[in-house]
């Protein structure tokens, strides 16, 4: 028996640091999914690894396993990890040429509809959602539009609902708005105090915010336009394929799908869409 134990110890020593790290991360993600239902198992490991080590440093934890122990035994700790894992890099009228293309190319098609349903998937703190509402207002379409904004992180959803953004960011947002073809004074859409800008209530009237996990949740409506920009780049190919299935199922015939500047349709889905505006990653559904 002693020799068998020695052989097992010897086998363990042959595991490299990266192999042990992979096992620990697998166990951490399985623990999060099993207990809380948040599925990060098909997120790109390079991105998750950075965020995991960032949290370990903040908590002064020596190993990923010690992080898992906190997940297992401290229910409130998961909120910190969800915030770490959430994708929150966004701004109003991000990539102004994209919003110019929406205004010029997509809006004329939406204008013909009796009601417009739009889904911002992975909306983070809502900057692009408010950008869309302003664009629709300027095109006279906001009153007949319903804008659904979802994210897996409940805290960022609550933040997005407020329509409150740091005043120091408004100068950059204004520049983007003007480059995107804005037709009014951007400041006419909000009021300010010494720290924040608050968008006027009518901008938010037709917005609906909800928690939704692209990795696990199903379709909840049929949409004329779905925007999921700079989210899929954090998913592996398997999860990207599942999310594309979800979007295809959720789009009306001839509905539009807008992706981020570094994203594209994977091969299995290319024949389901036409390149409506390839440079701006806007696609139009052609199959039922």
C-alpha positions in Angstrom: 0.0 0.0 0.0 2.9 2.4 0.8 4.3 2.0 -2.7 0.9 2.6 -4.3 0.6 5.9 -2.3 4.1 6.9 -3.3 3.2 6.2 -7.0 0.1 8.4 -6.7 2.1 11.2 -5.1 4.6 10.9 -7.9 1.8 11.1 -10.5 0.5 14.2 -8.8 3.9 15.9 -9.0 4.0 15.4 -12.7 1.0 17.9 -13.1 2.2 21.2 -14.3 1.1 24.5 -12.8 -1.1 25.2 -15.8 -2.8 21.8 -15.5 -3.5 22.3 -11.8 -4.8 25.8 -12.5 -7.1 24.5 -15.2 -8.5 21.9 -12.7 -9.0 24.6 -10.1 -10.8 26.9 -12.5 -13.0 24.0 -13.7 -14.0 23.3 -10.1 -14.7 27.0 -9.4 -16.9 27.4 -12.4 -18.8 24.1 -11.7 -19.3 25.3 -8.1 -20.7 28.7 -9.3 -23.1 26.9 -11.7 -24.2 24.2 -9.3 -25.0 26.5 -6.5 -26.1 29.8 -8.1 -27.0 28.8 -11.7 -24.6 31.3 -13.4 -22.8 29.4 -16.2 -19.3 30.7 -17.0 -18.0 27.3 -18.1 -17.9 28.3 -21.8 -16.4 31.8 -21.3 -12.9 32.3 -22.7 -10.4 31.1 -20.0 -7.9 33.9 -20.7 -10.4 36.6 -19.7 -11.8 34.6 -16.7 -8.3 33.8 -15.5 -7.4 37.6 -15.3 -10.5 38.3 -13.4 -10.1 35.4 -11.0 -6.5 36.4 -10.1 -7.7 40.0 -9.7 -10.2 38.9 -7.1 -7.7 36.7 -5.4 -5.3 39.6 -5.1 -8.0 41.8 -3.6 -9.0 39.2 -1.1 -5.4 38.1 -0.4 -6.2 34.5 -1.3 -3.3 32.1 -2.0 -5.1 29.7 -4.4 -8.1 29.4 -6.7 -9.3 26.7 -4.4 -9.5 29.2 -1.6 -11.6 31.3 -3.8 -13.9 28.3 -4.4 -14.2 27.8 -0.6 -15.6 31.4 -0.3 -18.1 30.7 -3.1 -19.2 27.5 -1.3 -19.5 28.9 2.2 -20.2 32.6 1.8 -23.4 33.2 -0.2 -22.8 37.0 -0.5 -19.4 36.5 -2.0 -20.8 35.4 -5.3 -21.9 39.0 -5.9 -18.3 40.1 -6.0 -17.4 37.5 -8.6 -20.4 38.3 -10.7 -19.3 41.9 -10.8 -15.8 40.8 -11.7 -17.0 38.5 -14.5 -19.5 40.9 -16.0 -18.6 42.8 -19.2 -19.0 46.5 -18.4 -16.8 48.2 -21.0 -19.3 50.5 -22.8 -20.2 54.1 -23.6 -22.9 56.1 -25.3 -22.9 56.0 -29.1 -19.9 53.7 -28.9 -18.5 53.4 -32.5 -20.3 56.4 -33.9 -20.2 55.0 -37.5 -22.3 52.1 -36.3 -25.0 54.4 -35.0 -24.8 56.4 -38.2 -25.4 53.1 -40.1 -28.4 52.3 -37.9 -29.9 55.7 -38.6 -29.3 55.7 -42.3 -29.8 52.0 -43.2 -31.9 50.2 -40.5 -34.3 52.9 -39.3 -36.1 53.2 -42.7 -37.1 49.6 -42.4 -38.2 49.9 -38.8 -40.2 52.9 -39.7 -42.7 50.8 -41.7 -43.6 48.6 -38.7 -46.7 49.3 -36.5 -44.6 48.5 -33.4 -40.8 48.1 -33.0 -39.3 45.6 -30.6 -35.6 45.9 -29.9 -33.4 43.8 -27.6 -30.1 44.9 -26.1 -28.5 41.7 -25.0 -25.7 42.1 -22.4 -26.6 45.8 -22.0 -24.2 46.3 -19.0 -24.9 49.7 -17.4 -27.2 50.8 -20.3 -25.2 53.4 -22.2 -26.1 51.9 -25.6 -29.7 51.5 -24.6 -30.1 55.2 -23.9 -28.2 55.9 -27.2 -30.8 53.9 -29.0 -33.7 55.7 -27.3 -32.3 59.0 -28.3 -31.8 57.9 -31.9 -35.4 56.7 -32.0 -36.7 59.9 -30.5 -34.9 62.0 -33.1 -36.4 59.8 -35.8 -39.9 60.1 -34.4 -40.1 56.4 -33.5 -39.6 56.2 -29.7 -43.3 56.3 -28.9 -44.0 53.1 -30.9 -40.8 51.2 -29.8 -40.3 48.8 -26.9 -36.6 48.5 -25.9 -35.7 45.4 -23.9 -32.4 45.6 -22.1 -30.9 42.5 -20.3 -27.8 41.5 -18.5 -26.9 38.6 -16.3 -25.7 41.0 -13.5 -28.6 42.3 -11.5 -26.5 45.1 -10.0 -25.7 46.7 -13.4 -29.3 46.3 -14.5 -30.4 48.3 -11.4 -27.8 50.9 -12.3 -29.0 51.1 -15.9 -32.6 51.6 -14.8 -31.6 54.9 -13.1 -30.4 56.6 -16.3 -27.7 58.3 -14.2 -24.1 58.6 -15.5 -21.0 60.4 -14.2 -20.9 63.9 -15.4 -17.2 63.6 -16.3 -18.1 61.1 -19.0 -20.6 63.3 -20.8 -18.0 65.2 -22.8 -16.9 62.0 -24.5 -20.5 60.9 -24.9 -21.3 64.2 -26.6 -18.5 63.8 -29.1 -19.7 60.4 -30.0 -23.3 61.6 -30.3 -22.2 64.4 -32.7 -20.1 62.0 -34.8 -23.1 59.6 -34.9 -25.3 62.2 -36.6 -27.1 63.6 -33.6 -29.5 66.4 -34.6 -29.9 68.3 -31.3 -28.0 69.6 -28.4 -27.0 66.5 -26.5 -27.4 68.3 -23.2 -31.2 68.8 -23.9 -31.7 65.1 -23.0 -30.5 65.3 -19.4 -30.3 67.4 -16.3 -27.2 67.5 -14.0 -26.0 68.1 -10.5 -22.4 68.5 -9.5 -21.6 64.8 -10.1 -24.1 63.1 -12.4 -26.2 63.6 -15.5 -29.8 62.3 -15.3 -31.6 61.5 -18.5 -35.2 62.8 -18.7 -38.0 60.4 -17.8 -39.5 60.3 -21.3 -36.3 58.8 -22.6 -36.8 55.8 -20.3 -40.6 55.4 -20.7 -40.4 52.5 -23.2 -37.4 50.7 -21.7 -37.7 47.4 -19.9 -34.7 46.1 -18.0 -34.5 42.5 -16.8 -31.9 39.9 -15.7 -31.2 37.4 -18.4 -28.3 35.0 -18.8 -27.3 34.4 -22.4 -25.5 31.1 -21.4 -28.6 29.5 -19.9 -31.8 31.4 -20.5 -34.3 31.1 -23.4 -35.9 33.4 -25.9 -38.6 35.6 -24.3 -40.0 37.6 -27.3 -39.7 38.2 -31.0 -37.6 41.2 -32.0 -37.1 43.3 -35.1 -33.6 44.3 -34.0 -31.2 42.6 -31.6 -27.9 44.2 -30.5 -25.2 42.2 -28.8 -22.0 44.1 -29.3 -18.7 43.1 -27.9 -20.1 40.3 -25.7 -19.6 37.2 -27.8 -15.8 37.8 -28.0 -15.7 36.6 -24.3 -17.4 33.2 -25.2 -15.9 30.1 -26.6 -17.2 28.7 -30.0 -19.7 26.3 -28.3 -21.3 29.1 -26.3 -21.2 31.5 -29.3 -23.1 28.9 -31.3 -25.8 28.5 -28.6 -26.2 32.2 -28.3 -26.5 32.6 -32.1 -29.3 29.9 -32.0 -31.0 32.0 -29.4 -30.8 35.2 -31.5 -32.0 33.4 -34.6 -35.0 32.0 -32.8 -35.7 35.5 -31.3 -35.6 37.5 -34.5 -38.6 38.1 -36.8 -38.1 37.2 -40.5 -36.0 40.0 -42.0 -35.1 41.2 -38.5 -31.7 42.7 -37.9 -28.8 41.4 -35.8 -26.0 43.9 -34.8 -22.7 42.6 -33.4 -19.5 44.2 -32.2 -16.7 45.4 -34.4 -14.5 42.3 -33.6 -17.4 39.8 -33.9 -19.0 38.0 -36.9 -21.4 35.2 -37.6 -19.9 31.7 -37.2 -20.0 29.5 -40.3 -23.0 27.4 -39.2 -25.2 30.6 -39.2 -23.9 32.5 -42.2 -26.5 31.1 -44.6 -29.3 32.3 -42.3 -28.4 36.0 -42.8 -27.4 38.5 -45.4 -24.6 41.0 -44.9 -26.8 44.0 -44.6 -23.9 46.3 -43.6 -20.7 44.1 -43.3 -18.3 46.9 -42.1 -20.6 47.7 -39.2 -21.5 44.1 -38.5 -25.2 44.5 -39.2 -26.9 41.3 -40.5 -30.4 40.6 -41.7 -32.2 37.3 -41.2 -33.3 35.7 -44.4 -34.4 32.2 -43.3 -37.4 31.3 -41.1 
